[in-house]
Amino acid sequence: AIACTRHTSGRQKVCIVIGYQGFRIANAPPMSVVKHTLLILQGHYPERMFRAYIADPPMVFRGFWKVIKHFIDPATLDKIAFCTGEEGKALLERDFDTNTTEKQAGGQKELREFCSREFL
């Protein structure tokens, strides 16, 4: 995806959008999975992330965030943006074309099936 991004936009960093529509605590991954994912992103892709957007996190996420943020490198922590309400919507609209971004990520488009050929 980074190579594809570089080819089409000239950018060499990635943005991650995590949408929490329909999130339930019962569906949350175990803390060990979250910690391992963070370690992979920080250890194998240093300085590759421009920003991570947390879109419409539920209230229960605040307690979860208080625990996991201690496992995140401070440089990475500075790149995480919470997008809630009108201010969050404005941030997403500033950084993305929300007409071409899926609803799950704060945009207007319907969710579509993933196709790996698009990124090869």
C-alpha positions in Angstrom: 0.0 0.0 0.0 2.9 2.4 0.7 4.4 1.8 -2.8 0.9 2.3 -4.3 0.5 5.5 -2.3 3.9 6.8 -3.4 3.2 6.0 -7.0 -0.2 7.7 -7.2 0.3 10.7 -4.8 4.0 11.1 -4.3 3.6 10.6 -0.5 5.6 8.0 1.3 3.7 7.9 4.5 0.4 6.2 5.4 -2.8 7.3 7.1 -4.7 4.8 9.2 -8.4 5.4 9.8 -10.1 3.2 12.5 -13.9 3.6 12.4 -15.8 2.5 15.4 -19.3 2.3 14.0 -21.0 -0.7 15.4 -18.2 -1.4 17.9 -19.1 -3.6 20.9 -16.9 -4.4 23.8 -17.7 -8.1 23.2 -16.1 -7.8 19.7 -12.9 -6.1 21.0 -9.7 -8.0 20.4 -7.7 -9.2 23.5 -5.3 -6.7 24.9 -2.4 -9.0 23.8 -3.4 -8.6 20.2 -3.6 -4.8 20.4 -0.2 -4.7 22.1 1.3 -7.0 19.5 -0.2 -5.0 16.6 1.3 -1.7 18.1 4.7 -3.4 18.5 4.6 -4.5 14.8 3.6 -1.0 13.5 6.2 0.7 15.7 9.0 -1.8 15.2 8.7 -2.7 11.5 7.3 0.5 10.1 9.0 3.3 12.0 8.3 6.8 10.6 5.9 5.4 8.0 2.7 6.7 9.6 1.6 10.2 8.9 -1.4 10.1 11.2 -3.9 7.6 12.6 -7.5 8.8 12.9 -9.8 7.2 15.5 -13.3 8.0 14.1 -16.3 8.1 16.4 -14.9 6.0 19.3 -17.6 4.9 21.7 -17.6 6.0 25.4 -16.2 2.6 26.5 -13.2 3.2 24.3 -11.9 5.9 26.7 -11.1 3.3 29.4 -9.6 1.0 26.8 -7.5 4.0 25.5 -6.2 4.8 29.0 -4.7 1.3 29.1 -3.3 0.9 25.6 -1.8 4.4 25.2 1.0 3.4 27.7 2.2 0.8 25.1 2.5 3.4 22.4 5.8 5.2 21.6 5.5 9.0 22.4 6.4 9.9 18.8 3.6 7.7 17.5 1.2 8.9 20.2 1.5 12.5 18.8 0.3 11.2 15.4 -3.0 9.9 16.7 -6.1 12.1 16.1 -9.5 11.5 17.6 -12.3 12.5 15.3 -15.6 13.0 17.0 -18.5 15.4 16.4 -18.2 18.4 14.0 -14.5 19.1 14.9 -13.6 15.5 14.0 -15.6 15.6 10.8 -13.8 18.8 9.8 -10.4 17.2 10.4 -11.3 14.2 8.2 -12.7 16.5 5.5 -9.4 18.5 5.7 -7.2 15.5 5.2 -9.4 13.3 3.0 -11.9 13.5 0.1 -14.8 12.3 2.1 -16.8 11.7 -1.1 -14.4 8.9 -2.0 -13.9 7.6 1.6 -16.0 4.8 3.0 -18.6 5.6 5.7 -16.8 3.4 8.2 -13.8 5.8 8.0 -15.9 9.0 8.3 -16.7 9.4 4.6 -19.7 9.2 2.3 -19.2 6.0 0.3 -20.7 2.6 1.1 -18.4 -0.1 2.2 -17.0 -2.2 -0.6 -15.4 -5.6 -0.8 -11.6 -5.6 -0.5 -9.7 -6.4 -3.7 -5.9 -6.9 -3.4 -5.4 -6.4 -7.1 -6.1 -2.8 -6.5 -2.8 -2.5 -4.6 -0.6 -4.7 -6.6 
